[in-house]
Amino acid sequence: LQLSPADSASPSAMSAAKKARFAKVLPEAPMVTDGTIAFDTQGEAFFSMGEGTHRVPMSMHAENRARLCERLRKRPEIGTGAVVFLQGGDDQPVYDTDTNWAFKQESNFQYLFGVKEPGCLGALRVRDGRALLLVPEMPEAYQAVCGPRKPPAWFHRAYAVDEVAYVQEAKQALLGLSAGELLIFQGDANRDSGNKLPEPEFEGKASFKIGREASQIFWDEMNECRLVKSPKELDVLQYVNDVSSHAHVAAMRTSRPMQREHLAEATFRYQSMLRGCFRTGYDCICGSGRRNAILHYGHPAEPNSELVAQGSMRLLDMGAEYHCYASDVTCSYPVSGTFNEAQRAVYGAVWAATLAVEMSIKPSVNYKDMHRLSQRTLLQKMKEAGLFIGDVDAMMSAGLMSYFMPHGLGHSLGLDVHDVGGYAPGVFCKDDPSIKENLRLGRDLKEGMVLTVEPGFYFIDYLVESVVEDDKLSAFVNHERLKEIWTHCGGVRIEDDVVITSDGCRVLTVVPREISEVEAVMAGQEWMVSAACCRQYHAPGPRL
């Protein structure tokens, strides 16, 4: 939808003669077009970062809204006058400066509306799914700084909603929806951060009843909606995994000893941006050597800045983001291009654990059991490699793997890298004391869930020290073999993004995984990235 000269000019009255005079000097080509929002031949809106990138139809968000309303209508606690009311994300200044942090839309707002602009509000009438978008009215001077102002008609068409009004008109617009009770996102805190979203604020809010009990139900149902992905969401997640796979392979091919670790991050970001992904879902983790054991290495205090030593292992955990949907992929490999014996042993154990889980997951399987399966597989394989001694059942009972894999097996994935729905409503990670690690996903799996499978094996100084100093735990460890392996391998993690199918799973990530594949690609062999190349498993056996 192209802005007319009248839209770009001052809203004050202008004589016909002056308008005609302005029209004569105005260039024919618009200053800006619709940018990342475009329209197909049928007039349907879609998001895209340009030629060759994935088209996300705005109908996806309309379908998300319909699915949420359908779930809410089934709840007897939700009245006929209920209206979901959400506040979108706002620009956030960098401390006390006049610059802003890079904007990302609030995830629930993105799920329901797909709006890229900050400062918006949204409402959804539960009984019929009528969608209202409230947008900020920009001052005339906005045009000099940020470009032409978009009229409500543009938002109406671009985001496939039923009604658009300005933010200051929220009260009247909600009255027009016959809002008897507002459902706001004020249920339990986020399961991973412990944080809550601020309560939406708007002029005239006091005129409406906030349904506190109903808002908790809305919170639960929203999380359950976001947990199971629609086919269109799966298309986005496949695309962002394809992009991440391309970028990881490029980083793998260009890795060299005595380079700074952050050059791998630069390669990944560049390759992702070429394919329309200008954000990553989280800070890039680009360890090498003993720093592979720092689970979230790459934070501001340790910014992927060390030299990569000759013969060391690398651990790169990086995931591109597209239309706010994240990927989360980890590759581990020797910078030399060839695994030595110790590196082969640890990598082989982690890959065996990955396969054991991916060949077993399907609907109704509980992910806590998969976490335990990965631990048991790692213990068995590292016993075969000579690191551990004794009975694996006894090692499990003693909690030995907590010292070598101090994190959970995986998490839900979607609009947030640690996405919502990891536990069923009313259930929390702390409810099961048998799981010592921070397992972010601990529920029965459902078809359409997208999650990570990310076993790892690490030599973390203080945890290894705890094992060595504990008589019971130390008895399971071959200390000579420990030093030998630790010298060559600080840590290994393999992380795939997978979608649960009707009888198994499909791996969305397409990167080299077998030792032979990793070595061949690093030696220059071609690697194909395509959804057709995804590994697929039908529990209990694989089908490649």
C-alpha positions as CSV (number, residue, x, y, z in Angstrom):
1,L,0.0,0.0,0.0
2,Q,1.7,3.2,-1.2
3,L,1.3,6.4,0.8
4,S,-0.3,9.2,-1.2
5,P,1.2,12.7,-1.2
6,A,-1.6,13.7,1.2
7,D,-0.6,11.0,3.7
8,S,3.0,12.4,3.6
9,A,2.1,16.0,3.9
10,S,0.9,18.0,6.9
11,P,-2.6,17.0,8.2
12,S,-3.6,20.6,8.2
13,A,-5.9,21.8,5.4
14,M,-4.2,22.7,2.1
15,S,-5.8,24.6,-0.7
16,A,-6.5,22.8,-3.9
17,A,-4.0,25.0,-5.7
18,K,-1.3,24.3,-3.2
19,K,-1.9,20.6,-3.4
20,A,-1.7,20.7,-7.2
21,R,1.6,22.7,-6.9
22,F,3.0,20.1,-4.5
23,A,1.9,17.2,-6.7
24,K,3.8,18.7,-9.7
25,V,7.2,18.6,-7.9
26,L,6.7,15.3,-6.0
27,P,8.7,12.5,-7.6
28,E,6.6,9.7,-9.0
29,A,8.5,6.9,-7.1
30,P,7.6,6.7,-3.4
31,M,10.2,7.5,-0.8
32,V,9.7,4.0,0.7
33,T,7.6,1.0,-0.3
34,D,6.2,-1.5,2.1
35,G,9.6,-2.9,3.0
36,T,9.4,-6.3,4.7
37,I,5.6,-6.4,4.3
38,A,4.5,-7.2,0.8
39,F,1.4,-8.6,-1.0
40,D,1.0,-11.6,-3.3
41,T,-1.0,-11.7,-6.5
42,Q,-4.1,-12.4,-4.5
43,G,-3.6,-9.3,-2.3
44,E,-2.6,-11.4,0.7
45,A,0.1,-9.9,3.0
46,F,3.3,-11.6,3.9
47,F,6.6,-10.9,5.7
48,S,9.8,-11.4,3.8
49,M,13.4,-10.1,3.9
50,G,13.5,-10.0,0.1
51,E,14.3,-12.2,-2.8
52,G,15.3,-15.7,-1.9
53,T,14.0,-15.5,1.7
54,H,11.0,-17.2,3.2
55,R,7.6,-15.7,2.8
56,V,5.6,-15.8,6.1
57,P,1.9,-15.2,5.4
58,M,0.1,-12.9,7.8
59,S,-2.7,-15.5,7.7
60,M,-0.4,-17.5,10.0
61,H,-1.1,-15.0,12.8
62,A,-4.8,-14.9,12.0
63,E,-4.8,-18.7,12.4
64,N,-2.9,-18.4,15.7
65,R,-5.6,-16.0,17.0
66,A,-8.4,-18.4,15.9
67,R,-6.7,-21.3,17.7
68,L,-6.4,-19.4,20.9
69,C,-10.0,-18.2,20.9
70,E,-11.2,-21.8,20.2
71,R,-9.3,-23.0,23.3
72,L,-10.6,-20.2,25.4
73,R,-14.2,-20.7,24.4
74,K,-14.0,-24.2,25.7
75,R,-13.2,-23.0,29.2
76,P,-16.4,-22.3,31.2
77,E,-14.6,-19.7,33.3
78,I,-14.3,-17.4,30.3
79,G,-17.4,-15.2,29.8
80,T,-19.0,-14.2,26.5
81,G,-17.7,-10.6,27.0
82,A,-14.1,-11.6,27.4
83,V,-11.5,-9.7,25.3
84,V,-7.8,-10.6,25.3
85,F,-5.7,-7.5,25.6
86,L,-2.0,-7.4,25.0
87,Q,0.7,-4.7,25.0
88,G,3.4,-5.0,22.3
89,G,7.0,-4.2,22.8
90,D,8.4,-0.7,23.1
91,D,11.6,0.9,22.0
92,Q,14.0,0.8,25.0
93,P,16.7,3.6,25.4
94,V,20.3,2.6,26.1
95,Y,20.4,3.7,29.7
96,D,20.1,7.5,29.8
97,T,21.1,8.1,26.1
98,D,19.0,9.1,23.1
99,T,19.8,5.8,21.3
100,N,17.8,2.6,21.6
101,W,18.6,-1.1,22.0
102,A,17.7,-3.1,18.9
103,F,13.9,-3.7,19.0
104,K,12.4,-7.1,19.1
105,Q,8.6,-7.6,19.4
106,E,7.2,-9.1,22.5
107,S,6.7,-12.8,21.8
108,N,3.0,-13.2,22.6
109,F,2.2,-10.1,20.6
110,Q,4.2,-11.4,17.8
111,Y,2.4,-14.8,17.9
112,L,-1.0,-13.2,17.6
113,F,-0.3,-10.2,15.4
114,G,3.1,-10.4,13.7
115,V,3.6,-6.7,14.0
116,K,7.1,-5.3,13.5
117,E,6.4,-1.8,14.8
118,P,6.9,-0.9,18.5
119,G,4.4,0.9,20.7
120,C,1.3,-1.1,19.6
121,L,-1.6,-2.6,21.6
122,G,-3.8,-5.5,20.5
123,A,-7.2,-6.9,21.4
124,L,-9.0,-10.1,20.5
125,R,-12.7,-10.7,21.2
126,V,-12.9,-14.3,22.3
127,R,-16.5,-15.1,21.2
128,D,-15.8,-14.5,17.5
129,G,-12.1,-13.8,17.2
130,R,-12.5,-10.2,16.0
131,A,-9.0,-8.6,16.1
132,L,-8.3,-5.0,16.9
133,L,-4.8,-3.4,16.4
134,L,-4.0,-0.1,18.1
135,V,-1.1,1.8,16.7
136,P,0.7,5.0,17.8
137,E,-0.2,8.2,15.9
138,M,3.1,9.7,14.9
139,P,3.8,13.5,14.9
140,E,4.5,15.3,11.6
141,A,8.2,15.5,12.5
142,Y,8.4,11.7,12.5
143,Q,8.6,11.9,8.7
144,A,11.9,13.7,8.7
145,V,13.5,11.2,11.1
146,C,11.9,7.8,10.3
147,G,10.1,8.2,7.0
148,P,6.5,8.5,5.9
149,R,3.7,7.9,8.5
150,K,1.7,4.8,7.8
151,P,-2.1,5.4,8.0
152,P,-4.4,3.0,9.8
153,A,-5.5,1.6,6.4
154,W,-2.0,0.3,5.8
155,F,-1.9,-1.6,9.1
156,H,-5.4,-3.0,8.4
157,R,-4.2,-4.5,5.2
158,A,-0.7,-5.4,6.1
159,Y,-1.5,-7.4,9.3
160,A,-4.8,-8.9,8.3
161,V,-6.8,-7.6,11.3
162,D,-10.4,-6.6,11.5
163,E,-10.0,-3.1,12.8
164,V,-7.3,-0.5,13.4
165,A,-7.4,2.5,15.7
166,Y,-4.9,4.8,17.3
167,V,-3.5,3.9,20.8
168,Q,-5.2,7.0,22.4
169,E,-8.6,5.6,21.1
170,A,-8.2,2.3,23.1
171,K,-11.1,3.0,25.4
172,Q,-13.6,3.7,22.7
173,A,-12.3,0.8,20.5
174,L,-12.7,-1.7,23.4
175,L,-16.2,-0.4,24.1
176,G,-16.9,-1.0,20.5
177,L,-15.9,-4.7,21.1
178,S,-18.4,-4.8,24.0
179,A,-15.5,-5.8,26.3
180,G,-17.0,-7.0,29.6
181,E,-13.8,-8.4,30.9
182,L,-10.1,-8.0,29.8
183,L,-7.8,-11.0,29.8
184,I,-4.2,-9.8,30.3
185,F,-0.9,-11.7,30.4
186,Q,-0.7,-11.8,34.2
187,G,-0.5,-15.5,35.0
188,D,2.5,-17.3,36.5
189,A,6.0,-16.0,35.9
190,N,8.0,-17.1,32.9
191,R,9.3,-20.6,33.8
192,D,12.8,-19.9,32.7
193,S,13.5,-16.3,33.8
194,G,11.1,-16.0,36.7
195,N,10.0,-12.6,35.2
196,K,6.5,-11.3,34.5
197,L,5.4,-9.0,31.8
198,P,4.3,-5.5,33.0
199,E,0.5,-5.1,33.1
200,P,-0.8,-3.2,30.0
201,E,-1.5,0.4,30.6
202,F,-3.8,2.7,28.5
203,E,-6.0,5.7,29.0
204,G,-9.4,4.6,30.2
205,K,-8.2,1.3,31.6
206,A,-10.1,1.9,34.9
207,S,-13.4,1.6,33.0
208,F,-12.8,-2.1,32.4
209,K,-12.8,-5.2,34.6
210,I,-9.6,-7.1,34.7
211,G,-10.4,-10.8,35.0
212,R,-7.6,-12.1,37.3
213,E,-8.7,-15.8,37.3
214,A,-9.5,-15.7,33.7
215,S,-6.1,-14.1,32.9
216,Q,-4.4,-17.1,34.5
217,I,-6.4,-19.4,32.2
218,F,-5.5,-17.2,29.3
219,W,-1.8,-17.4,30.3
220,D,-2.0,-21.2,30.4
221,E,-3.9,-21.6,27.1
222,M,-1.6,-19.2,25.3
223,N,1.5,-21.2,26.4
224,E,-0.2,-24.4,25.2
225,C,-1.0,-22.8,21.9
226,R,2.5,-21.7,21.4
227,L,3.9,-25.1,22.4
228,V,2.5,-27.0,19.4
229,K,3.5,-25.4,16.1
230,S,1.2,-25.0,13.1
231,P,2.4,-26.1,9.7
232,K,3.1,-22.5,8.7
233,E,5.2,-22.0,11.9
234,L,7.1,-25.2,11.1
235,D,7.9,-23.8,7.6
236,V,9.5,-20.7,9.4
237,L,11.4,-22.9,11.8
238,Q,12.7,-25.1,9.0
239,Y,13.8,-22.0,7.1
240,V,15.7,-20.6,10.1
241,N,17.3,-24.0,10.6
242,D,18.4,-24.1,7.0
243,V,20.0,-20.7,7.4
244,S,21.7,-21.7,10.6
245,S,22.9,-24.9,9.0
246,H,24.4,-23.0,6.0
247,A,26.1,-20.6,8.4
248,H,27.5,-23.3,10.7
249,V,29.0,-25.2,7.8
250,A,30.7,-21.9,6.6
251,A,32.1,-21.3,10.1
252,M,33.3,-24.9,10.2
253,R,35.1,-24.6,6.8
254,T,36.8,-21.4,7.7
255,S,38.0,-22.4,11.2
256,R,41.8,-22.1,11.6
257,P,44.1,-22.4,14.6
258,M,45.5,-19.2,16.0
259,Q,42.5,-17.2,14.9
260,R,40.4,-15.3,17.5
261,E,37.3,-17.2,18.5
262,H,34.9,-14.4,17.5
263,L,35.8,-14.8,13.8
264,A,33.5,-17.8,13.8
265,E,30.7,-15.6,15.1
266,A,31.4,-13.0,12.4
267,T,31.2,-15.7,9.7
268,F,27.9,-17.1,11.2
269,R,26.3,-13.7,11.4
270,Y,27.4,-12.7,7.9
271,Q,26.1,-15.9,6.3
272,S,22.8,-15.6,8.2
273,M,22.3,-12.0,7.2
274,L,22.9,-12.9,3.5
275,R,19.8,-15.1,3.9
276,G,17.6,-12.4,5.7
277,C,18.3,-13.3,9.3
278,F,19.7,-10.1,10.9
279,R,19.3,-11.3,14.5
280,T,20.4,-14.4,16.4
281,G,18.1,-16.0,19.0
282,Y,20.7,-15.5,21.7
283,D,24.4,-14.5,22.2
284,C,26.7,-16.6,20.1
285,I,28.8,-19.1,22.0
286,C,32.1,-19.7,20.2
287,G,34.4,-21.6,22.6
288,S,37.6,-23.5,22.0
289,G,39.7,-25.8,24.1
290,R,38.9,-25.8,27.8
291,R,36.5,-22.9,27.3
292,N,34.1,-25.4,25.6
293,A,33.2,-26.3,29.2
294,I,31.7,-22.8,29.8
295,L,28.1,-23.5,29.0
296,H,27.2,-19.9,28.0
297,Y,30.6,-18.6,27.0
298,G,30.4,-15.6,24.8
299,H,28.7,-13.3,27.3
300,P,30.1,-9.7,27.6
301,A,32.6,-10.7,30.3
302,E,34.0,-13.5,28.1
303,P,33.3,-12.3,24.5
304,N,34.6,-15.1,22.3
305,S,38.0,-13.3,22.4
306,E,40.7,-16.0,22.9
307,L,43.0,-17.5,20.4
308,V,42.1,-20.9,19.1
309,A,45.0,-23.2,20.0
310,Q,46.5,-25.8,17.6
311,G,44.8,-29.1,17.9
312,S,41.9,-27.9,20.0
313,M,38.2,-28.7,19.8
314,R,35.7,-26.0,19.0
315,L,32.2,-25.7,20.3
316,L,30.0,-23.3,18.4
317,D,26.4,-22.7,19.7
318,M,24.7,-20.2,17.4
319,G,21.1,-19.9,16.0
320,A,19.7,-17.5,13.5
321,E,16.3,-15.8,14.0
322,Y,13.6,-15.0,11.4
323,H,10.3,-13.2,12.0
324,C,11.2,-13.6,15.7
325,Y,11.3,-17.4,15.4
326,A,14.6,-18.8,16.7
327,S,16.9,-21.7,16.0
328,D,19.4,-23.2,18.4
329,V,22.2,-25.3,16.9
330,T,25.5,-26.5,18.3
331,C,28.4,-28.0,16.4
332,S,31.6,-29.4,17.9
333,Y,34.7,-30.3,15.9
334,P,38.5,-30.3,15.9
335,V,40.0,-27.2,14.4
336,S,42.6,-29.4,12.8
337,G,39.9,-31.1,10.8
338,T,40.7,-34.5,12.2
339,F,39.6,-36.0,15.5
340,N,42.4,-37.4,17.7
341,E,41.6,-40.5,19.8
342,A,40.4,-38.6,22.9
343,Q,38.3,-36.1,20.9
344,R,36.8,-39.0,19.0
345,A,35.9,-40.8,22.2
346,V,34.0,-37.9,23.7
347,Y,32.4,-36.8,20.5
348,G,31.3,-40.4,19.8
349,A,29.7,-40.7,23.2
350,V,27.7,-37.4,22.8
351,W,26.6,-38.4,19.2
352,A,25.5,-41.8,20.6
353,A,23.4,-40.0,23.2
354,T,21.9,-37.8,20.5
355,L,20.9,-40.7,18.4
356,A,19.5,-42.7,21.3
357,V,17.1,-39.8,22.1
358,E,16.2,-38.9,18.5
359,M,15.4,-42.6,17.8
360,S,13.2,-42.8,20.9
361,I,11.1,-39.6,21.0
362,K,7.5,-39.6,19.8
363,P,4.1,-38.4,21.1
364,S,3.4,-39.5,24.7
365,V,7.1,-40.1,25.6
366,N,8.1,-38.0,28.6
367,Y,11.2,-35.9,28.1
368,K,12.4,-36.5,31.6
369,D,12.9,-40.2,30.5
370,M,14.9,-39.0,27.5
371,H,17.1,-36.8,29.8
372,R,17.8,-40.0,31.8
373,L,18.4,-42.0,28.6
374,S,21.0,-39.4,27.5
375,Q,22.8,-39.6,30.8
376,R,22.9,-43.4,30.8
377,T,24.1,-43.5,27.2
378,L,26.9,-41.1,28.0
379,L,28.0,-43.1,31.1
380,Q,28.0,-46.3,29.1
381,K,30.0,-44.9,26.2
382,M,32.5,-43.1,28.4
383,K,32.9,-46.4,30.3
384,E,33.7,-48.1,27.1
385,A,36.2,-45.2,26.4
386,G,38.0,-46.0,29.6
387,L,37.1,-42.9,31.6
388,F,34.5,-44.6,34.0
389,I,34.8,-47.8,36.0
390,G,32.1,-49.9,37.5
391,D,28.3,-50.4,37.2
392,V,26.3,-47.8,35.2
393,D,23.3,-48.2,37.4
394,A,25.4,-47.3,40.4
395,M,26.7,-44.3,38.6
396,M,23.2,-43.2,37.8
397,S,22.1,-43.6,41.4
398,A,25.1,-41.6,42.5
399,G,24.2,-38.8,40.1
400,L,27.6,-38.9,38.4
401,M,26.5,-37.4,35.1
402,S,25.4,-34.2,36.9
403,Y,29.1,-33.4,37.2
404,F,29.8,-33.9,33.5
405,M,26.5,-32.7,32.0
406,P,25.1,-30.1,34.5
407,H,22.3,-29.0,32.2
408,G,19.0,-30.5,31.0
409,L,18.7,-32.4,27.7
410,G,16.8,-29.7,25.9
411,H,13.9,-27.2,25.8
412,S,11.0,-26.1,23.8
413,L,11.8,-23.8,20.8
414,G,9.9,-21.2,18.9
415,L,9.4,-17.5,19.3
416,D,11.8,-17.7,22.3
417,V,14.9,-19.8,22.2
418,H,13.8,-21.2,25.6
419,D,10.2,-21.2,24.5
420,V,7.1,-21.5,26.7
421,G,5.3,-24.7,27.6
422,G,8.2,-26.8,28.9
423,Y,5.9,-28.1,31.6
424,A,2.2,-28.6,31.6
425,P,0.0,-25.9,33.4
426,G,0.5,-26.1,37.1
427,V,3.6,-28.3,36.9
428,F,7.1,-27.0,37.6
429,C,10.7,-28.3,37.2
430,K,11.2,-28.2,40.9
431,D,8.3,-30.5,41.5
432,D,10.5,-33.5,40.6
433,P,13.5,-33.8,43.0
434,S,14.9,-36.7,41.0
435,I,16.0,-34.3,38.3
436,K,19.0,-32.3,39.7
437,E,19.7,-30.4,36.5
438,N,17.8,-27.5,35.1
439,L,15.7,-29.5,32.7
440,R,13.6,-26.8,30.9
441,L,11.3,-29.4,29.2
442,G,9.8,-32.2,31.3
443,R,6.5,-33.2,30.0
444,D,4.9,-35.8,27.7
445,L,5.6,-34.9,24.1
446,K,3.0,-33.9,21.6
447,E,2.9,-34.0,17.8
448,G,4.0,-30.6,16.4
449,M,6.2,-29.7,19.4
450,V,9.6,-28.3,18.4
451,L,12.4,-28.9,20.9
452,T,16.2,-29.2,21.2
453,V,18.1,-32.4,21.7
454,E,21.4,-31.2,23.2
455,P,23.4,-33.7,25.2
456,G,27.0,-32.7,26.2
457,F,30.0,-33.9,28.1
458,Y,32.2,-31.3,29.8
459,F,35.2,-31.0,32.0
460,I,34.3,-28.1,34.3
461,D,37.1,-27.4,36.7
462,Y,35.1,-27.1,40.0
463,L,32.8,-30.0,39.1
464,V,35.7,-32.3,38.2
465,E,37.4,-31.3,41.4
466,S,34.2,-32.2,43.4
467,V,34.3,-35.7,41.8
468,V,37.9,-36.2,42.5
469,E,37.6,-35.2,46.1
470,D,34.5,-37.3,46.8
471,D,35.5,-40.9,47.6
472,K,32.3,-42.4,46.3
473,L,32.3,-40.6,43.0
474,S,36.1,-40.7,42.5
475,A,35.9,-44.6,42.6
476,F,34.0,-44.5,39.3
477,V,36.8,-42.5,37.5
478,N,40.0,-43.7,35.9
479,H,42.2,-40.7,36.9
480,E,44.9,-41.3,34.3
481,R,42.4,-41.5,31.5
482,L,40.7,-38.4,32.9
483,K,43.8,-36.3,32.5
484,E,44.5,-37.8,29.1
485,I,41.0,-36.9,27.7
486,W,40.7,-33.6,29.5
487,T,44.0,-32.4,27.9
488,H,42.5,-32.8,24.4
489,C,38.8,-32.0,25.0
490,G,37.4,-29.4,27.2
491,G,33.8,-30.2,26.2
492,V,31.5,-31.4,23.5
493,R,27.9,-30.6,22.8
494,I,25.7,-31.6,19.9
495,E,22.4,-29.8,19.5
496,D,19.7,-30.5,17.0
497,D,16.3,-28.8,16.6
498,V,13.6,-31.4,16.1
499,V,9.8,-31.5,15.5
500,I,7.8,-34.3,17.0
501,T,5.8,-36.3,14.3
502,S,3.0,-38.7,14.6
503,D,5.3,-41.6,15.3
504,G,8.8,-40.2,15.9
505,C,10.6,-37.0,14.9
506,R,12.1,-35.0,12.1
507,V,15.4,-33.3,12.6
508,L,15.2,-29.7,11.2
509,T,19.0,-29.1,11.5
510,V,21.1,-30.2,8.5
511,V,24.7,-30.1,9.5
512,P,27.5,-32.7,9.5
513,R,27.2,-35.0,12.5
514,E,28.9,-38.3,11.9
515,I,32.7,-38.0,12.5
516,S,33.3,-39.0,8.9
517,E,31.0,-36.2,7.7
518,V,32.6,-33.6,9.9
519,E,36.1,-34.5,8.7
520,A,35.0,-34.7,5.0
521,V,33.3,-31.2,5.1
522,M,36.3,-29.6,6.8
523,A,38.4,-31.1,4.1
524,G,36.3,-29.4,1.4
525,Q,33.6,-31.9,0.5
526,E,30.3,-30.4,-0.6
527,W,27.4,-30.4,1.9
528,M,23.8,-30.1,0.9
529,V,21.4,-28.1,3.1
530,S,17.8,-28.8,2.3
531,A,14.6,-29.8,4.1
532,A,14.8,-32.9,1.9
533,C,18.1,-33.8,3.7
534,C,16.5,-33.8,7.2
535,R,17.0,-37.0,9.2
536,Q,13.7,-38.6,10.1
537,Y,13.1,-41.3,12.8
538,H,10.2,-43.5,13.4
539,A,10.5,-44.7,17.0
540,P,12.0,-47.1,17.9
541,G,14.1,-47.3,14.7
542,P,15.5,-44.8,12.3
543,R,14.6,-44.0,8.7
544,L,17.2,-41.9,6.9
